[in-house]
Amino acid sequence: MKILKTYLSPILATICWAFSYIWTNMAFASFYPVTIVTMRVLFASIFMLGLAFFTHGLQKIQIKHLIWFLGLGLLEPFGYFLCEIYGLTMVSPTFAAVILSTIPLFSPFIAFFFLREKITWANVLGIVISMGGVLAISVGGNGSFITKPLGVILLFGAVFISISYSVSIRKLSKYYSETTIVTYQNITGVLLFTPLFFIMDYGKKALPFEPKAMVAVVLLAVFASALAFIFYTTSLNKFGVTRTNIFLNLLPAITAVLSVTMLGEQISTQKILGLVIVILGLFVGQSNLSKKKICS
């Protein structure tokens, strides 16, 4: 129970993002990709402004930090959401979660280079074990990858964008609260996605409207674009980039369960074994080996 409370923020963020793949899949029934992300950041902005109003948690941005907030919005939600949502049109939610769980593979080295965070044997060993699980999930029975290459490329693009976002947000979190950062990044997303919506989706033939698709977009906004980023920023401040991103190894396991129960996705014994290995890597990465530094 003590461990659960200690790591509650990254766990909640991971759960919200695991659900986001399911909700996005549901939203495709009635909306085009750019329409989904535009509504998502719009609703998230409204939610965050309301939260900031009641908590008095919205700070004024200093002029010298405007470029940082613009860069943050360009990374997430703009760049990340585009790569993620178009990637999800080409691969299953579980496979997408598997790709994005590789973020911890690269995070320690990026964090060391930009933030001078230590790299430990636990980080490396946990990542190696987890990547073995990722490989088991990704490879088909004949040893080949069965998915659209462009979808994989887009999702790996989201991986590197996410790591860059983590580094940027660590710098801004020294000056601003989680509420302020998440509110303004979503507002920036609205400004960036609205013109793209009129270019890409406006005027297209309307898809059949299903209430559950609209509910999915609202859930995406509140939980995946607002609350999850608050939890994530809190965790970054507490644990740093490397240790926080290791929790993303849980994404495939949670998403697989949700995909089976909510979308009827089929999952093989091989994939189950891979998910177990991924989770094992998570616990190794958080073990007492973290005291043994490789470099710092």
BELZI-V706801 format. One record per helix or strand of 3 or more residues. SS is the DSSP state (alpha for helix, beta for strand). FROM is the first residue (numbers start at 1). LEN is the number of residues. Records with the same first field share a line. If there is no record, write none. Layout:
SS = FROM-LEN  FROM-LEN
//
This chain:
alpha = 2-5  8-20  33-23  63-26  93-8  103-13  121-18  149-24  178-23  211-53  269-17  288-4
beta = 293-3
//
